[in-house]
Amino acid sequence: MDVLGYLDEIPVCVGYEIDGEVTTDFPVTHKLEKAKPVLKTMPGWKTDITGIRNYEELPENCRNYVEFIEEQIGYPITMVSNGPGREDIIYRKSQFKK
């Protein structure tokens, strides 16, 4: 998460448009050339979050980004990297329900 902190906005691919139809499945090889990413733009947090070890202390937009990704993939995110070291992992209890 620390490497995204300088961005004003974060584009997230939520699907692919192929011949006017949108799919959330990654296109098979023969359709890949025609596929255009469908992007949702999330607001950035524009702050240095290095050193934060508690999920609740992250900026709201940062938490919203994690929770959006969680919803999109349909699986709880329980670890968030906030730097290059092992000690930079934030462990969290997800509120996500399948």
One Martini backbone bead per residue (centre of mass of N, CA, C, O) as a GRO file, in nm:
protein
   98
    1MET     BB    1   0.053   0.065  -0.016
    2ASP     BB    2   0.291   0.272  -0.007
    3VAL     BB    3   0.324   0.302  -0.333
    4LEU     BB    4   0.027   0.461  -0.360
    5GLY     BB    5   0.048   0.743  -0.190
    6TYR     BB    6   0.101   0.951  -0.452
    7LEU     BB    7  -0.180   0.919  -0.560
    8ASP     BB    8  -0.477   1.060  -0.662
    9GLU     BB    9  -0.538   0.800  -0.838
   10ILE     BB   10  -0.687   0.461  -0.881
   11PRO     BB   11  -0.678   0.229  -1.116
   12VAL     BB   12  -0.931  -0.030  -1.176
   13CYS     BB   13  -0.980  -0.339  -1.297
   14VAL     BB   14  -1.329  -0.475  -1.365
   15GLY     BB   15  -1.285  -0.537  -1.681
   16TYR     BB   16  -1.395  -0.635  -2.023
   17GLU     BB   17  -1.410  -0.518  -2.354
   18ILE     BB   18  -1.589  -0.712  -2.611
   19ASP     BB   19  -1.770  -0.627  -2.861
   20GLY     BB   20  -1.956  -0.451  -2.637
   21GLU     BB   21  -1.880  -0.649  -2.407
   22VAL     BB   22  -1.886  -0.728  -2.060
   23THR     BB   23  -1.625  -0.875  -1.858
   24THR     BB   24  -1.466  -1.043  -1.569
   25ASP     BB   25  -1.311  -1.216  -1.747
   26PHE     BB   26  -1.034  -1.328  -1.867
   27PRO     BB   27  -0.920  -1.331  -2.168
   28VAL     BB   28  -0.874  -1.511  -2.417
   29THR     BB   29  -0.630  -1.510  -2.642
   30HIS     BB   30  -0.811  -1.445  -2.909
   31LYS     BB   31  -0.942  -1.179  -2.739
   32LEU     BB   32  -0.716  -0.989  -2.625
   33GLU     BB   33  -0.677  -0.774  -2.855
   34LYS     BB   34  -0.987  -0.657  -2.811
   35ALA     BB   35  -0.941  -0.584  -2.527
   36LYS     BB   36  -1.082  -0.356  -2.286
   37PRO     BB   37  -1.046  -0.188  -2.016
   38VAL     BB   38  -1.231  -0.156  -1.715
   39LEU     BB   39  -1.247   0.137  -1.518
   40LYS     BB   40  -1.194   0.224  -1.179
   41THR     BB   41  -1.182   0.513  -0.979
   42MET     BB   42  -0.981   0.577  -0.706
   43PRO     BB   43  -0.902   0.741  -0.437
   44GLY     BB   44  -0.647   0.868  -0.295
   45TRP     BB   45  -0.421   0.960  -0.003
   46LYS     BB   46  -0.168   1.150  -0.011
   47THR     BB   47   0.022   0.967   0.193
   48ASP     BB   48   0.233   0.859   0.436
   49ILE     BB   49   0.219   0.506   0.565
   50THR     BB   50   0.466   0.456   0.694
   51GLY     BB   51   0.447   0.251   0.994
   52ILE     BB   52   0.180   0.134   0.974
   53ARG     BB   53   0.011  -0.147   1.174
   54ASN     BB   54  -0.291  -0.043   1.168
   55TYR     BB   55  -0.567  -0.052   0.984
   56GLU     BB   56  -0.737   0.182   1.127
   57GLU     BB   57  -0.492   0.403   1.061
   58LEU     BB   58  -0.564   0.422   0.792
   59PRO     BB   59  -0.676   0.574   0.546
   60GLU     BB   60  -0.982   0.569   0.417
   61ASN     BB   61  -0.903   0.530   0.112
   62CYS     BB   62  -0.731   0.281   0.170
   63ARG     BB   63  -0.953   0.101   0.289
   64ASN     BB   64  -1.146   0.122   0.048
   65TYR     BB   65  -0.958  -0.020  -0.149
   66VAL     BB   66  -0.936  -0.293  -0.006
   67GLU     BB   67  -1.249  -0.346   0.006
   68PHE     BB   68  -1.296  -0.340  -0.297
   69ILE     BB   69  -1.112  -0.573  -0.376
   70GLU     BB   70  -1.250  -0.780  -0.202
   71GLU     BB   71  -1.523  -0.768  -0.351
   72GLN     BB   72  -1.415  -0.836  -0.640
   73ILE     BB   73  -1.280  -1.126  -0.552
   74GLY     BB   74  -1.443  -1.274  -0.311
   75TYR     BB   75  -1.219  -1.220  -0.075
   76PRO     BB   76  -1.047  -1.207   0.200
   77ILE     BB   77  -0.834  -0.959   0.346
   78THR     BB   78  -0.562  -1.020   0.592
   79MET     BB   79  -0.320  -0.884   0.422
   80VAL     BB   80  -0.104  -0.585   0.431
   81SER     BB   81   0.124  -0.411   0.256
   82ASN     BB   82   0.368  -0.146   0.404
   83GLY     BB   83   0.634  -0.277   0.276
   84PRO     BB   84   0.939  -0.466   0.239
   85GLY     BB   85   0.889  -0.601   0.511
   86ARG     BB   86   0.768  -0.826   0.733
   87GLU     BB   87   0.691  -0.592   0.945
   88ASP     BB   88   0.485  -0.453   0.713
   89ILE     BB   89   0.252  -0.627   0.800
   90ILE     BB   90  -0.100  -0.618   0.794
   91TYR     BB   91  -0.329  -0.741   1.014
   92ARG     BB   92  -0.669  -0.855   0.947
   93LYS     BB   93  -1.016  -0.834   1.007
   94SER     BB   94  -1.255  -0.925   0.815
   95GLN     BB   95  -1.597  -0.824   0.702
   96PHE     BB   96  -1.627  -1.024   0.491
   97LYS     BB   97  -1.900  -1.167   0.300
   98LYS     BB   98  -2.006  -1.430   0.086
   0.00000   0.00000   0.00000
